[in-house]
Amino acid sequence: MNQQQITFLTKEDLTNLENYEYHGGEYTFVDNLLNPFWYKVAYAFPAWFAPNLITLTGLIVNISAAMLVLLYDPYLLGNAPGWVYINAAICLQVYAVLDAADGKQARRLSASSPLGQIFDHGCDAVNLLFIIICSCSAAGFGVGPLTALTLSVLYSVFVCAQLVEYQSNILLAGSKFFGVTETMILVSAFLLLTGLKGSKAWSIDVVPYL
């Protein structure tokens, strides 16, 4: 008995996939400032080191940092030791650098592909969860409404960016003045300060000011 072959993509879909080209938004000032460094990082990898492997390495590094935060602070109350947050800040920047370098490695090896973009942005989607976990722990939000709201808002923004790309063929990740790079630098600075000062530094009693 011959099984009927199931296909999920039409010929038109396959043609569009083959012809697809990634178009990012404008670089910010910080992007242009860091671009030479990102090229040096990318060209430091040997030719056999696949771009997707660079992406995956950065993701594993950042997930490891988030798991360490959860180990010491499972309820996201800001109770992890300072060095854990400092480690999370460093690992986030490692991820940011590798995430910027993977595309340059792909272009260097002429290995850019739609599959690579799907993998890259899929890792970004997964990584966002672990960035939020570290940030909510550093802020002492706890496992509750504030953390749920943060997750909902940031993932809504992420999904909207993908929908805009689907319609315009341009992935907007901010503006030419402020984008993903600046955001990750600020989050890393926030984690670093939490490591140095403790999460209590972000607790402000507003009653005396009312």
C-alpha positions as CSV (number, residue, x, y, z in Angstrom):
1,M,0.0,0.0,0.0
2,N,1.5,3.3,-1.1
3,Q,1.4,6.1,1.4
4,Q,0.4,9.4,0.0
5,Q,3.2,11.9,0.2
6,I,2.3,14.9,2.4
7,T,3.8,18.3,1.3
8,F,3.6,21.4,3.4
9,L,5.1,23.9,0.9
10,T,3.9,24.5,-2.6
11,K,6.2,25.2,-5.5
12,E,5.4,28.9,-5.2
13,D,6.5,28.7,-1.5
14,L,9.7,27.0,-2.4
15,T,10.5,29.6,-5.1
16,N,9.8,32.5,-2.7
17,L,12.0,30.8,-0.1
18,E,14.8,30.4,-2.6
19,N,14.6,34.1,-3.7
20,Y,14.2,35.5,-0.1
21,E,16.8,38.0,1.0
22,Y,17.1,39.4,4.5
23,H,16.8,43.2,4.9
24,G,17.5,44.7,8.3
25,G,16.7,48.2,9.5
26,E,19.1,51.0,9.8
27,Y,22.2,50.7,11.9
28,T,22.3,52.9,15.0
29,F,25.3,55.0,16.0
30,V,26.4,52.2,18.5
31,D,26.0,49.6,15.8
32,N,28.3,51.5,13.5
33,L,30.8,52.0,16.3
34,L,30.9,48.3,17.2
35,N,30.7,47.0,13.6
36,P,34.5,46.7,13.1
37,F,34.8,44.8,16.3
38,W,32.0,42.4,15.3
39,Y,33.9,41.8,12.0
40,K,37.1,40.9,13.9
41,V,35.1,38.5,16.1
42,A,33.5,36.8,13.0
43,Y,36.8,36.5,11.1
44,A,38.5,35.0,14.2
45,F,36.4,31.9,13.7
46,P,37.8,29.3,11.4
47,A,36.0,28.6,8.1
48,W,34.6,25.3,9.4
49,F,32.8,27.0,12.2
50,A,29.2,27.4,10.8
51,P,27.3,30.6,11.4
52,N,24.5,28.7,13.0
53,L,27.0,27.2,15.4
54,I,28.1,30.7,16.5
55,T,24.4,31.5,17.1
56,L,23.9,28.4,19.1
57,T,27.0,28.9,21.2
58,G,25.8,32.4,22.2
59,L,22.4,31.0,23.1
60,I,23.9,28.2,25.3
61,V,26.1,30.7,27.1
62,N,23.1,33.0,28.0
63,I,20.9,30.1,28.9
64,S,23.6,28.8,31.3
65,A,23.7,32.2,33.0
66,A,19.9,32.2,33.4
67,M,19.9,28.7,34.8
68,L,22.4,29.9,37.4
69,V,20.1,32.8,38.3
70,L,17.1,30.3,38.7
71,L,19.3,28.0,40.8
72,Y,20.0,30.7,43.3
73,D,16.7,32.7,42.9
74,P,13.9,30.3,41.7
75,Y,11.1,32.8,42.7
76,L,12.8,35.8,41.0
77,L,12.9,37.8,44.3
78,G,16.3,39.2,43.7
79,N,18.0,36.9,46.2
80,A,20.8,35.6,44.0
81,P,24.4,36.5,44.9
82,G,25.9,39.5,43.2
83,W,28.3,37.5,41.2
84,V,25.4,35.6,39.6
85,Y,24.0,38.9,38.1
86,I,27.5,40.0,37.1
87,N,27.9,36.7,35.3
88,A,24.5,37.2,33.6
89,A,25.5,40.6,32.4
90,I,28.8,39.3,30.9
91,C,27.0,36.3,29.3
92,L,24.4,38.6,27.7
93,Q,27.1,40.6,26.1
94,V,28.8,37.5,24.8
95,Y,25.5,36.5,23.3
96,A,25.1,40.0,21.7
97,V,28.5,39.9,20.2
98,L,28.1,36.3,18.8
99,D,24.6,37.2,17.5
100,A,26.1,40.1,15.6
101,A,29.0,38.0,14.3
102,D,27.1,35.1,13.0
103,G,25.6,37.0,10.0
104,K,29.0,38.3,9.1
105,Q,30.5,34.8,9.2
106,A,27.6,33.7,7.0
107,R,28.4,36.4,4.4
108,R,32.1,35.7,4.7
109,L,31.5,32.1,3.8
110,S,28.7,32.9,1.3
111,A,26.4,30.7,3.5
112,S,23.5,33.1,4.1
113,S,20.2,31.4,3.7
114,P,16.5,31.7,4.8
115,L,17.1,28.7,7.1
116,G,19.9,30.6,8.8
117,Q,17.7,33.5,9.4
118,I,14.9,31.3,10.8
119,F,17.5,29.7,13.2
120,D,19.0,33.0,14.2
121,H,15.7,34.7,15.0
122,G,14.4,31.5,16.5
123,C,17.3,31.6,18.9
124,D,16.5,35.3,19.6
125,A,13.0,34.3,20.5
126,V,14.2,31.6,22.9
127,N,16.9,33.9,24.3
128,L,14.4,36.7,25.1
129,L,12.8,34.4,27.7
130,F,16.0,34.0,29.5
131,I,16.9,37.7,29.3
132,I,13.5,38.4,30.9
133,I,14.1,35.8,33.6
134,C,17.5,37.4,34.6
135,S,16.0,40.9,34.5
136,C,12.9,40.1,36.5
137,S,15.1,38.4,39.1
138,A,17.4,41.4,39.3
139,A,14.4,43.7,39.7
140,G,12.9,41.4,42.3
141,F,9.6,41.2,40.5
142,G,8.8,37.7,41.7
143,V,6.8,35.0,40.0
144,G,3.6,37.0,39.5
145,P,1.8,39.7,37.6
146,L,4.8,42.0,36.9
147,T,6.8,39.2,35.4
148,A,3.8,38.0,33.4
149,L,3.2,41.5,32.1
150,T,6.9,41.9,31.1
151,L,6.8,38.6,29.2
152,S,3.6,39.5,27.4
153,V,4.7,43.0,26.4
154,L,8.2,42.0,25.2
155,Y,7.0,39.0,23.2
156,S,4.2,41.1,21.7
157,V,6.8,43.5,20.5
158,F,8.9,40.6,19.1
159,V,5.9,39.1,17.2
160,C,5.0,42.6,15.8
161,A,8.5,43.0,14.4
162,Q,8.1,39.7,12.6
163,L,4.7,40.7,11.2
164,V,6.1,44.0,10.0
165,E,8.9,42.2,8.2
166,Y,6.4,39.8,6.6
167,Q,4.6,42.8,5.2
168,S,7.5,45.2,4.4
169,N,10.4,42.7,3.9
170,I,12.4,44.8,6.4
171,L,13.0,43.6,9.9
172,L,12.7,46.7,12.1
173,A,14.5,46.3,15.5
174,G,14.3,49.8,16.6
175,S,15.2,53.1,15.0
176,K,18.5,54.6,13.8
177,F,18.8,56.2,17.2
178,F,18.0,53.2,19.5
179,G,17.8,49.5,18.8
180,V,18.6,46.0,20.0
181,T,22.3,46.7,20.7
182,E,21.5,49.6,23.0
183,T,18.8,47.6,24.7
184,M,21.1,44.7,25.5
185,I,23.8,47.1,26.7
186,L,21.3,48.8,29.1
187,V,20.1,45.4,30.3
188,S,23.7,44.3,30.9
189,A,24.4,47.5,32.8
190,F,21.2,46.9,34.9
191,L,22.4,43.4,35.7
192,L,25.9,44.6,36.5
193,L,24.6,47.3,38.9
194,T,22.3,44.8,40.6
195,G,25.3,42.5,41.1
196,L,27.2,45.4,42.7
197,K,24.5,47.1,44.7
198,G,21.9,44.3,45.1
199,S,18.3,44.2,43.9
200,K,17.2,46.4,46.9
201,A,18.7,49.3,45.0
202,W,15.7,49.3,42.6
203,S,13.1,49.3,45.4
204,I,11.9,52.8,45.9
205,D,9.3,53.7,48.6
206,V,7.1,56.3,46.8
207,V,4.9,56.9,49.9
208,P,7.0,59.8,51.2
209,Y,6.8,61.6,47.9
210,L,3.0,61.4,47.6
